[in-house]
Amino acid sequence: MCVALLVLAGCGGRPGPGSLAIATTSAPGSTEHVLLVATTREKDDRPGTYFSGERAEQLNYAETVVSIPPKHQQGQIEWPSEPPGDPEKDMVLKSASYLDGEEGFRQALRAQLAKRPPANREVFLFIHGYNTRFPEALYRFAQVVHDSDTPHIPVLFTWASRGAVTDYVYDNNSATAARDGLERTIRDLLASGATKINVLAHSMGSWVLMETIRQIRISGKPIPKEKVGLVVLAAPDLDIDVFKTQLRRVGKPEKPFIILVSRDDRALQVSSLIAGGKGRVGDYEDEEELAELGAIVVDLTNLESPDAANHSKFAQISQIAPQLRQAIAKTGFGTRPEDLSTQAGGVGRGIGQVVGTTAEIAITLPVTILTAPVRVLSGSQ
């Protein structure tokens, strides 16, 4: 088991303490992104570090600016060979500062909201997965934001992963301990004036998200439905039976979750082995059952992955996010089943048009939207 985990970890160097030194120079053609951070990690006073992998007793906050090089390759992180890096060819940190608690976070968010027209006052919230250090979470999110060309405000929720492949149990417990912090962050986002929250959760981050959704459901203080946008679970490292019980408690979502799966995800295969052979949602083969639970299933098996474990394909899909959003919209995402009636005289588009759209997607994009969710959305079982 340890050998398998070490293989998945890879042999290359990873960013450690001091890797987030501030770059004081700029490059023509580079693009800067402001990313707000809410975290259950402890602050780390070492220069160029900011947050460690240890758990804090309270939420901490930061505001960062990450620069993307002019010749950035989509889906990739151009790590500096040594900090602070060269903005001409590397992703670099231009600025970073702690925010003064919850109110400081809200003020920073309101400032970002004020810079955008009302139609773009949505939030893009990212929750990373297992074995992820703070610099990795920050730069990966910056890459996804840049490649997807999202107009929404990027907010990183980073929980206390130690970023060590042998700390699976520690990370899993840290993810569980982060539920209250994520709920508080979501409520702060809405209290600050965001019109809608769109969420991307990767790997073990899907566990944090689903537990938080369940927690909000039983709190008696639900999130207004119109405030919930896209909810994407990318390679969710989540026991399929646990996922079923969570959804039974929450209820089938009004807007289907989008689940990104891949049949060749080696990290999830190892996770399943650790979990006694129980399947993970991210490599589950019964897409019809996932659809019945309330999901649109997107198969990324044929998509190239930036990592050897085939566990980070979501990083590649960001470059086709606009087309994918349009494709999902054509399947009837967020539409009432009766509006997609296949009966004679029914309103809206028929199932033939929906399936035709799916076939078009399969041809034009390196992903496939599986047909089972389309049947569920159309009201045809």
Helices and strands as residue ranges (DSSP letters): H 2-9, E 31-44, E 50-68, E 92-98, H 101-114, G 118-120, E 122-127, H 134-148, E 153-158, H 168-177, H 179-191, E 196-202, H 205-219, G 225-227, E 228-234, H 240-250, E 257-261, H 266-274, G 281-283, H 287-294, E 295-299, H 314-317, G 318-320, H 321-330, G 337-340, H 351-364, E 368-369, H 371-378
